[in-house]
Amino acid sequence: MKTFGKVLPGAFLCLATAVPAWFLGKVFPIAGGPVFGILAGMILVMAFPGIQGKDQLFCSGVKFTSKALLQYSIILLGFGMNLFQVLEVGRQSLSVIVFTLSASFLTAYIAGRAMQLDGKMTVLIGVGTSICGGSAIAATAPVIAARDEDVAHSISTIFLFNIIAVFIFPALGSLMGLSDTGFGMWAGTAINDTSSVVASATAWSEAAGNDTALGFATIVKLTRTLMIVPITLFLAVYHAAKAQRARQSDSGGQFSFVRVFPWFVIGFAAAAVINTFWGVPAISGALVTTGKFMIVMAMVAIGLNTNLGRLVRNGFKPIFTGLCCWAAVATVSLLVQKLSGSW
């Protein structure tokens, strides 16, 4: 009860702030609730600087919301997955997804090194670009112990290129002569966030007079989302082993796989299995919606812990890295389709 009492004020602050951010995200889906959540948190700190600080009333609850609640939200997102649909589309899109994942991480590494960008921020931008935008960043951040400012930078970068993609992808796809399924594959693999994938594919489908591109793009995007599981597991082991090697000379401790294992990712996979075989659409939809709202709460908490001055000063480096990753993913997606004859 004592712990609950310490967590409650900060968690309630994040909840109250997340409500208007959530509804703004519904009104402006291209931006989305998480972006408004981060902005709301940063604005709140600017208006009331006393909110920040380790000894403040809200500290424990804000920390709980940005860390633990964020992990629980990823589990709930698993109820939006249907593994049969993923397997069906996966046979057609797997090669494109694998190549775009590789291109994104390689480009993020090279661009991040060239810009002398923090390694954890580089990973978040690479994951957000290659998998599923804000959800992938939310899943990866606790695994690699990323700072809240790293998350804020990454989410902001992903948001910028989501906006650009919604407006330019349909026009570019038309100029290149993509088929409906070709555009669906391109949008589903090269646009970061689900809402932006849907918005861009909807614009294409309305012009084409059918929903082929929209349906295909949505399922391809869900297939990409499932890549959260292996990528997060790999990053958890890699970063924990790296940290252990750095400490080993002092402590002599041994690497513990159980201690570093991201169990919430197993929860995500289990939720996907439950939804596939025993899911009730109304219940699954409610759980996914709850998970998305919890992500907005977590983004508010991250905004509350973000130093806006440093965010502005260091803004160019993550944006340039994100641009390079986004261009690489979009290009490789088209190239693989062209070479495989699925254009």
N, C-alpha and C positions, 0 to 999 in steps of 0.2 A: 504493500500500500504506500510505503514511503517513496519507493521508486516511481510508482504510478503518479503520485502527487507531484514529483519533480518533473515528470514528462508532460503532464497534462497542460500546463499553461502554454508551452511552446507549440505542442501539437495542435491545440485549439487555435492558436494564432495562425498557424499554417492552414488549418481547415477553413477558418473564416476568410482568409485572404484568397484561398483557392477557389471558393465559390464564384465570385465575380470573374476570376480568370478563366474558369471552366466555361461560363456562359459566353464570354468574349470569344473564346475559341470556337464555340458553336456558331456564333455570328460571323466570324472571320476564320473559316476552317483552313484556309491556306497557311495562315500563321500558326494556328493551333493553340490549345490550352497551355502546353508546357512553356511555350515562349512567353505568353502573357503571365504565367506563373513566375518565371524568373524576373521579368520586368517589374511585376508587382512587389516581389520581395526586395529588389534593389531600391525601388522608389520608397518603400516603407522604411528601409534603413536610412535613406537620405533624409526623410522627414523626421525620424526618431532615432538618431545615432545610438542612443543608449540601449537599443535592442541587442546590439552586438556585444560580445565580451564573454569570457568564460564564466564569470561569476554572476551573470545576469539571470533574472527569473526565467527567461525563455530558452536558455542555452541547452538544457538537457532535452527538452521536447523538440527543438529545432534539429539537434543532432540525431535524435531517434528517427525523425521524419525523413531526413536526408539520407540516412543509411539503412536502418532496418525496414522502415515502411516502403522504401524504394524496392528492396528485394522482394517483399511480399507482393508488391504490385506486379512484378514480372511473373510470379507464379499464376496470378489470376489471368494474365494475358494468354496463358496457354489454353484456356477454355475457348479461345477464338480459333484454334487450329483444328482442321480435319485432316488426318494423316492420309486418308484415301485420296483426297483431292491433291494433297502435296505429292504423293507418289505418282499420280496420273500426270500432272504437269511436270513433275521433276524429271521424268524421262526425256521430255523435250527441252527443258530449260537448264538441266544440271550442268552441261558443259559451259553454257554461257555464265552461269552463276559462279562456277569454279574459276573461270578465267577472269571475271570481273573482280572477284574477291582477291585473287592474286595480284591483279593490276593495282587495286586500291591500296593494299598493304605495302607493296613495293614502292609505289609512288609516294605514299605517306612517309615511308622511311627515308627516301632520297630527298624529298622536299623538306621534311622536318629537319634533317641533318643540315641541308643547305641554309635553312633559315635559322638554325640554332634554336629550334623550338623544343620546349620541354617534352621529354619522351612520352610521358603519360598522356599529354594532350594530343600528341601525334597519334597514339594508339586510338584514342577516343574518336578523333576525326576520321581515321581510317576505318574503324568499325562502323561509325555512323553512316559513312558514305557507302560502304559495301554491303551492309546488312539491312538495317531498317531504321535509320535515323535516330530519333530520340530514344526509342525503346532499347536499341542496342547500346547506346551510350549509357542509359540507365542501368542496364544489366552488367556492363563492363566496369563502370566506375568503382563500385565497391570491391571488385575482384582485384584490381590493380592499385587500390588505395589512392585513387585520384583525388586531388583537392577540389573543393566546390568551384573554385575559379576555373579550373580546367574543364569541368562539366559545363559551366556557363559559356565559356569560349566556344566549346564544341557545339553545343546546342544552337548558339547564335549563328555559327558558321553554316551548319546544316540548314537552318531556317532560311538564310540568304539564298542558297542555291535551290532550295525547294521553290521559292517564289519565282526565281528566274526560269526554272524548268517548266512550271505550269504554263507560262506564257509562250515559251519558244519551242518546246518539244513538238506540239502538233504542227506548227508551221514547218519546222525542219523535217519532220517525218513525211509531210506531204511533198516537199521539195525533193526528197530522196526517193520518193515513190515506194514507200514501205506499204506492205499489205496490212490488213487489220491485225492479223496475228503477229506480224513483224513489229508493228508499232506497240502492241500489247507487251511483247517480249522486251522491247527496248525500254518502254516506260517502267515495266515491272522490275527490271534489273538495274536501271541507271538513274532513277529518281529515288531520293532517300526515304521520305516519309510516306506512310500509307495514304494520308489525306491528299497529299500532292500527287501521288500516283493515280488515285481515283479522279481527282480534278482534271488532270491532263488527259487521261484516257476517256473521261466523259466528254470532254471537248471534241476529241477525235471521233468518238462513236456518234455523237450528234451530227457531225458533218458527214459521216459515212452512212448514216441511216440505219445502223444496227449496233448491237451491244457486244460484238465479238471482241473488240480490243479491250473494252472495259472489263469484261469477265475474265479474259486471259491475263490481263495486267494484274488484276487483283489477286488471282491465285498464284501467279509467279511471285508476287510480293510476299504472300504468305509463305511460300516455299523458301524465299530468302530469309524470312524471319526465323525459321527453324534452325538456321545456321548459327543462331545465338548459342545453342547448346555446345557443339564441338569447339567453336572459337573461344567461348568463355572458359571452358574446361582447360583448353590449352594455355590461355593467358594466365589462369590461376596457378597452374603448375609452374609455368615459366617464371613468372614474377616472384612467386614464393621461393623457388629454388635459387633465383638470383639474389634475393634478399638474404637467404640463409647462407649462401657462400660469402656474402659480405660480412656477416656476423660471426662466421664459424671460427675465425682465428681468435676471437675474443671469448666467445661463450662455449665453443666446442659442442654445441647442440647438434642434433640430427634433424634432417628434413622430415616433416610429418605431412604426408599426403592428406590424411583425414582432417587435420587442422585447417589446411588451406582450401579444401574442396568446397566449391560454391554450391552448397546443397539446394539453394533456391532454384538453380537451373534444373536440377532433377525434379523439383516441384513443378516447374514449367513443363517439362516433358511428360510427367505423370498427368498433369491437367489436360494436355493434348490427347493422351491416350484415353482418359475418362470421357472427354468430349466426343472423341471419334466413335466409341463403342456404346456409351451409355448417356450421351449428352442430351439434355432437354433444351431446345433452342432458347426458350424464354429465360431459363435459369442461366445458361451459358452466356447469353447476351448481357444479363444483369451483372454477372461476375466480371466479364471483360470491361464493361462500363465502369464498374467499381475500381478495377485495376487502373484504368486510364485516369480516373479522378485522383487516385492515390499518387500517380506519377506527377500530376499537376501540383498536389500538395508537396511532394518531394522537391519539385522545381522551385516552389516558393521558398522552402527551407534553404535551398542552394543559393537563391537570390539574396536571402537574408545574411548569408555568410560570404557574399562576394564583395570584393573591394572594387567599386566602380572605376576608380581612378586607374588602377592597374589594368583593368579590363580594357579601357579605352587606349591606354598607352601601348599595350601589346596586341592591339586588334589586328594589325596588318598581317602578322606572321601566320596566325591560324587561318585567316581568310585566304591567303595565298596558297597555303598547304591544302585547304579544302577545295580551292579552284583546281589545283593540279589533280587531286584525287578524282574529283567529279568529271573532269575532262577525260581522264584515263579510263574511267569506268564506262562513260558514254561511248567512247571510241572503240574500246575493246568489245563491248556488247554488240555494236554494229558489225565489227570486223568478223567476229565468230559467227554471227548469223549469215554474213555474206559468204564465208568460206564453207559453211555447212549447207548452204542452199535453202535456208529457211527465211530469207529476206522477204 
